[in-house]
Structure formats: C-alpha cells, structure tokens
C-alpha cells in the first residue's frame, strides 16, 4: 500500500501546487503579477456605467445551448446577481465597492456571444469597444464560461489566432473561469442532479466508468484514457464501462469511481454531475488540472494527468471501501455547500469582495485550451510567475 499511497499523495497535490490563496490583500493579489500598478478609481461607478452603456448591444443575446442545457449559465447568473446586489447597494446608500470589492466588474455574457448566433467568434466591434474603455491602472473582474477564454481562440479556423491578447491588452482583468482558461477556476455547472442511490462499493459492478463521448478533448486524451483503463481492467480482472448510456446515472452509481476527463475545455460538466450524485470524481487532465476549491476537492476526488493515469488506477485499486464511502459522504456535503449555482455565486462574491472563501487563484495556462493550440507571438495571455 506504500507505493499506492505515494501515488495518491502526488495526485492530490497536483491541483494544489497550481493554486494559491488570494492572501491577506484579497483577490487583487491574483493580478499583482500581471499589472504593475493598480488603484481603485474615484469614479468607479461612473466608469462601470460607461462601460456597460457601450456594451449594451452585446448584452441581450440568447443563452448558448450546450450539452443539452440552455442556460442560464454561471456567467449569466453572476451578471444577474451582481446587478441585483448593486440595486440593493444603491437603495441602501452603498457603492460599487460594496458589491465588487477593489474591482470594476465586466458583466459580459462571453460564452453566449461566442457561440450564438454566430460560432467561434465575438461579434464585430465588441472587443474593440471593450478594450477602448479599459484603463491600464484599474482592476477589472469578470466570470466566463468560454472554453476558449475571454481572449477568444478560433483555432478551428486559424490555428493560433486570437481576437485579442489579454496579456498585452488587459493584464489587469481578473478572470474567474468555468471553462478552463483564466486566473480562478470556478465550477462548470448545468442542471442539478439528485443524490444517487448507492450500494456498498464492494457490491458495485464497475471498478470505474466514464459515461460520455471520446472525441471532444484535444490530443485524443479521452481515447488514451480509454485505452489505459481497458488495459488496466484486463490486467486486474475488473469490469469497467466507457461510452454513452441511457441510464448513465445508474452506471455511475454502480461504479466505485467516476472518470471525469477534460473535454473541449480543461474542465468537464461531469465533475459537478459526479459530486451532485454523491460519487467520487477522477479528473483526468492534459497540461494542467482545472478544479475549483482545490483544498476541498482533495478530500472528495482525485486527479491525474493522462501520463499519470495508469499509476493512479493502481492506487485507486488499493483504496479501501471505507475510504470510498468517506469520500462519497464528503461529496454529498460538497455538493450542497459548493457545487450548485447559489453556492458557487456566494463563493465568487466572497472571493471578489474580500478574498475569502474556498476559491483559489493560479497563473493562467499558456494556451486557452491546451498545448495542442499553436501559441502566437507574443505569447497567449500569461502572467509573470507568482
């Protein structure tokens, strides 16, 4: 068990080493490595209003439809919650700072504009209008679900082409990202799931399962995961499941571990689905994990790079039933406290306003979706080391 325990410790540490607490200086500290000098503007509310008047034509697009769900997404809910908080602050004689701390919030429906009605491109004029209003010494914050990042990456059409270089054009914009590119991972959520009816781990049919498609992740990562999993199953004499299933929730409930490989972006809806069901997620990543609340996640699920996945499977095989059950109990609590829209919005607000809560900042990855994307010069949005 000693070797397996070492592998598990390494897997648990992977998501933690990429992240850092916001520190006593709050979430603004996440931007200090990207912006040399930041100060809160005396006309913050007027500046906020000016920006959103200019962007009003880009604020009324229909919710994007993804994975059988059509919004509202985390960014839409954050926009609505921020506007409601601001209305309450206005009524109480408060200020924008009461709602967004040291930041000027950018309430932009990034993924909706990126995907609907056009595909893989922000509407003409939107980026130029936004960048023309941003000031270099002001800290901004936004929430985005766009897998391609707020920068925009239409690699399907032109490899390495971006609509703007955030490192050069907006290094003072803090991005909380559900899709997998930004400074702060937040949950990727859609419809809520009820807790699964679980049997004892030893009575379950599958050692591990993945109920999804294999083609979406870059670099054929999911295919490689599938090959590794089936080689492991043959060697160990265990049963596994990979593919789509009408009763996919039942397959997951009949599995000791639920695989959650990254998808088109670095994250996966399956992480939240697994936790909502009260099961143990195993996040498989390419270049870097994308997990919100990393310290809390480490006591619920596991993560490994595709290169380290085989070793993690060996370690999971040695995991006692009692530990699986303990983590599933933690998943139930985690689902209620962190992995639903209301809880996530509360964590986002705490992080933005005063740097507290369980979200963590990290250096943005070097590419929007992964190392398979050609990186132009200058480099794709990347902070100097923290």
Secondary structure, DSSP 8 states (H G I E B T S, - for coil): -HHHHHHHHHHHHHHHHT-B---TTGGGGGGTTT-S-----TTHHHHHHHHHHHTGGGS------BTTB----HHHHHHHHHHHHHHHHHHTT--HHHHHTTSEE----HHHHHHSSSSSS--TTHHHHHHHH--TTS-EEEEE--TTTTT-B-TTTSTT-BS--HHHH-TTEEEEESSS-SSEE-----S---------GGG-SEEEEE-S-SSSSGGGHHHHHHHHHHHHHHHHT--EEES--TTHHHHHHTEEEEEEE--SSSS-HHHHHHHHTT--EEEEESSS---SSHHHHTTT-EEEEGGGHHHHHHHHHT--HHHHHHHHHHHHHHHHHTSSHHHHHHHHHHHHHHS-SS--B----SSSS-TTS---SS-SS-----
